Amino acid sequence: MTKAEIVNEVAKATGIEKVTVQNVVESFMESVKGSVKRGEPVYLRGFGSFIIKHRAEKAARNITRNTTLTIPAHDIPAFKPAKDFVSSLKK
């Protein structure tokens, strides 16, 4: 499902104009991105959490050149679904 399809479904379900729904969806996404960039997790009860995961430094190999390089420690964004959400998919 794309962002445009989400906007269409919400607009149909609520009767609100698509332009307004699109602005709300864009604002929501910007708020989530901003919070995660600041290191603050976003918890949506019953849906899931947008969090930062820390990846430790590790060694990687370039097999074509037979060399080893070091990938530095870094943070990545992640989504962790809520238990209710996961259990609803298992049925």
Residue pairs with C-beta under 8 A, 6 or more apart in sequence:
3 25
6 25
7 18
7 21
7 22
7 25
8 18
10 16
10 21
10 25
11 17
11 18
11 21
14 21
31 42
32 42
32 50
35 41
35 42
35 50
36 42
36 50
36 51
36 52
36 77
39 52
41 49
41 50
41 51
41 52
42 49
42 50
42 51
43 49
44 82
45 82
46 82
46 84
46 85
47 81
47 82
47 85
48 79
48 80
48 81
48 82
48 85
49 79
49 80
49 82
50 77
50 78
50 79
51 77
51 78
51 79
51 80
52 75
52 76
52 77
52 78
53 75
53 76
53 77
53 78
54 73
54 74
54 75
55 73
55 74
55 75
55 76
56 73
57 70
57 71
57 72
57 73
58 70
58 71
59 68
59 69
59 70
59 71
60 68
60 69
60 70
60 71
61 67
61 68
61 69
62 68
62 69
